[in-house]
Amino acid sequence: MNFSSLFNFRRPLPPPRMDGATQVVQPQRALRRVLDFTGKSIDDVVNDPMAKRVVQGYFKLHKWVQREVEIGDLERQWNRA
């Protein structure tokens, strides 16, 4: 192991070349992910109060976990040792 790799003093790698290729990015929506996980459709959520509560609970859980992950990432950035 050399000194430059030990302390991460290497030059950063250049970004990958696109070469004219188009990259398609499809964001996943939180509600769509929850509906897929529970196996419910949007019609079930509108018409059935029990399905609405189940989807709402999982949606709130998803948002809470997502927020906790973001907080953890920010704390790791701020408190680098």
N, C-alpha and C positions, 0 to 999 in steps of 0.2 A: 504494500500500500504506500503510495507516495504522499508527500506533504499536501499537494494541491487537492487530492481527493479526500484527505482526512478532514480538512476544514472547508470543503466545498468552494475552493477558489477557482474552479474550472470556468471556462467561458460558457455562457449559456448556449444551448443548442438553438439553431435558427428554427423558425416556425416551419412546419411542413409545407412543401410546395403544393399548390392546388392543381396545377397543370390543366386548367380549364374544366376540371371536374366540378360538378355542382353537388353540394352537400345539403341534404334535406334534413331539417330538424323539426321534429314534431313534439311539442311540449305535452306532457300528460297533465290533464286537469285533475285537481284533487277530488272533485265530486265524481268524475267519471271513474277514477280509481276505486273510490268507495263503493259506487254502484256495482262495479264489476266484482269487487271482493264479496259483497253481500248477496250478489245474484239478483238484485232488484232492478227494476226499470224505473224510469222517471214517472211513468203512469202509476206504478205501485206506490210510490212515495206520495203522489198527489191524492190517490183514492183511499189508501189504507193508513190510518193513524199509527198503527203499530209498526208498519214498515218505515213510516216517516221517523218515528222515534229511534229505531234501530240505525237507520242511515245517518240521522243527526248525531247520534252518539259516536259512531265510528268517524264521522267527519270532524267532530270536535277533538277526538283522540288523535286523528291524523294531524290536525293543525297544532295541537299541543306538542306532539313529538317533533314535528318540523321546527317549531320555535325553539325547543330545547336543544336540538342539533345545531341550529344557528347560533344560539348563545354559547354552546360549547366551542364551536369554531372560532367565534370572536374572542373568547377567553384564551384559547390557545394562541391566537395571534397577538394578543396584548401582553400575555405573560410568558413570552419566550424566555427560556433560561439558557 
